[in-house]
């Protein structure tokens, strides 16, 4: 079910955050499943030079994959395989993860399956419990918003139409958004199962986005940059040192959209 909210945005240059309340507005997407959509109404009475900025969450606004990386290192140490190198264990885990979905629970299942496949000793219940714990405890890590993100969002929010677009487990993503305190800067918050060409085409249609004035901003070539460019959107690529391996791709720059590469989220203030 999709939920939504509506509020008034302060004047253009007032960068103070606004509480978002509930509303009756909802939207339906026909192809790639949207599992959550919260919308607020922005009221602005100045020259309309705003652009739509679709902004990724994990490893763009806050740290995420570093916790998975630490869990994988702990898992490899616990597995203690006699012949497989760490990158070979990771290859097996990557193959399993492709079938399991997103979120800490799915990751825990992937670790469990990987352990069952690769363990060189009898698989005991207590070993499986330990492995599952490595995955499930990720959700309890403290929220670490990337430096300068909050201030940059406060600058951008009154000037442009910000849409938080993230994929993954609905409840986990909503919890991270709540704990980050950043949801107040976005007119829309949308959680989808996947970010692919179908997803972006739906967003363009259902949100009536102008391709020339809409940008997808994120760290993932696979989910943020390549599919957005392919449908004709503009994109801002902000690489993250610890981007998940399965999200890494070359960027062939397909489509008519513009591509901007920045070193940090804070540099968005220089361009928008």
Secondary structure by P-SEA (a helix, b strand, c coil): ccccbbbbbccccccbbbbbbbcccccccccccccbbbbbbbbbcccccbbbbbccccccccccaaaaaaaaaaaaaaaccccccaaaaaaaaaaaaaaccccaaaaaaaaaaaaaacccccccaaaaaaaaaaaccccccccccccaaaaaaaaacccccccccccccaaaaaaaaaaacccccccbbbbbccccaaaaaaaaaccccccccbbbbccccccccaaaaaabbbbbbbbbccccccccccccccccbbbbbbcccccccccc
